[in-house]
Amino acid sequence: MAAGRLPPGALTLKQFVRRQQVLRLYRSVLRALRAVPAEADRRELAAWAREEFRRNKDATEEGAIRMMIAQGNMQLQELQRALKLAKS
């Protein structure tokens, strides 16, 4: 393999960074859901989150991926705020 050439199927640096952002968001959502008091609600929300990530796993357009990450982060913040309010 020549220097600077990627093997077929390898991620570019930009794709690798986006993938890490998505995985970080997914883990953060699952961690936040641990604070949901009702087990049935926690399971339902985890299933919803898992399905949302699966549904969008084949997205390749950079702009769409950035938008989904931003939207996911906003939803995560909203969830964290709601859980914090529920505790107080």
C-alpha positions as CSV (number, residue, x, y, z in Angstrom):
1,M,0.0,0.0,0.0
2,A,1.4,3.4,-1.0
3,A,2.0,6.1,1.6
4,G,-1.1,8.2,2.1
5,R,-3.6,5.7,0.7
6,L,-6.3,4.3,2.8
7,P,-7.5,0.7,2.5
8,P,-11.0,0.2,1.1
9,G,-13.6,0.8,3.8
10,A,-11.3,2.8,6.1
11,L,-12.7,6.0,7.6
12,T,-11.3,9.4,6.9
13,L,-10.2,11.5,9.8
14,K,-13.4,13.6,9.5
15,Q,-15.5,10.4,9.5
16,F,-13.6,9.0,12.5
17,V,-14.2,12.2,14.5
18,R,-17.9,12.3,13.7
19,R,-18.2,8.6,14.6
20,Q,-16.6,9.4,18.0
21,Q,-19.0,12.3,18.5
22,V,-22.0,10.0,17.8
23,L,-20.7,7.3,20.1
24,R,-20.1,9.9,22.9
25,L,-23.6,11.2,22.5
26,Y,-25.1,7.7,22.6
27,R,-23.2,6.8,25.7
28,S,-24.2,10.1,27.3
29,V,-27.9,9.5,26.6
30,L,-27.7,6.0,28.1
31,R,-25.9,7.3,31.2
32,A,-28.5,10.1,31.6
33,L,-31.3,7.5,31.4
34,R,-30.0,5.7,34.5
35,A,-31.4,8.6,36.5
36,V,-35.0,7.9,35.2
37,P,-36.8,6.6,38.4
38,A,-39.3,4.3,36.8
39,E,-37.7,1.2,35.3
40,A,-40.4,0.8,32.6
41,D,-39.9,4.4,31.5
42,R,-36.1,3.9,31.5
43,R,-36.4,0.8,29.3
44,E,-38.8,2.6,26.9
45,L,-36.6,5.6,26.6
46,A,-33.5,3.4,26.1
47,A,-35.3,1.5,23.3
48,W,-36.4,4.8,21.7
49,A,-32.8,6.1,21.8
50,R,-31.4,2.9,20.4
51,E,-33.9,2.9,17.6
52,E,-33.2,6.5,16.7
53,F,-29.4,5.8,16.4
54,R,-30.0,2.6,14.4
55,R,-32.4,4.4,12.1
56,N,-29.8,7.0,11.2
57,K,-26.7,4.8,11.2
58,D,-26.4,4.8,7.4
59,A,-26.4,8.6,7.1
60,T,-23.4,9.8,5.1
61,E,-24.1,13.4,4.4
62,E,-21.8,15.6,6.5
63,G,-24.3,18.4,7.1
64,A,-27.1,16.0,8.1
65,I,-24.9,14.2,10.5
66,R,-23.8,17.4,12.1
67,M,-27.4,18.5,12.4
68,M,-28.4,15.2,14.0
69,I,-25.6,15.4,16.5
70,A,-26.6,19.0,17.4
71,Q,-30.2,17.9,17.8
72,G,-29.3,14.9,19.9
73,N,-27.2,17.1,22.2
74,M,-30.1,19.5,22.6
75,Q,-32.4,16.6,23.4
76,L,-29.9,15.2,25.9
77,Q,-29.7,18.6,27.7
78,E,-33.4,18.8,27.8
79,L,-33.6,15.3,29.3
80,Q,-31.0,16.2,31.9
81,R,-32.8,19.3,32.8
82,A,-36.1,17.4,33.2
83,L,-34.5,14.8,35.4
84,K,-32.9,17.4,37.5
85,L,-36.2,19.2,38.0
86,A,-37.9,15.9,38.8
87,K,-35.4,15.2,41.6
88,S,-35.9,18.6,43.3
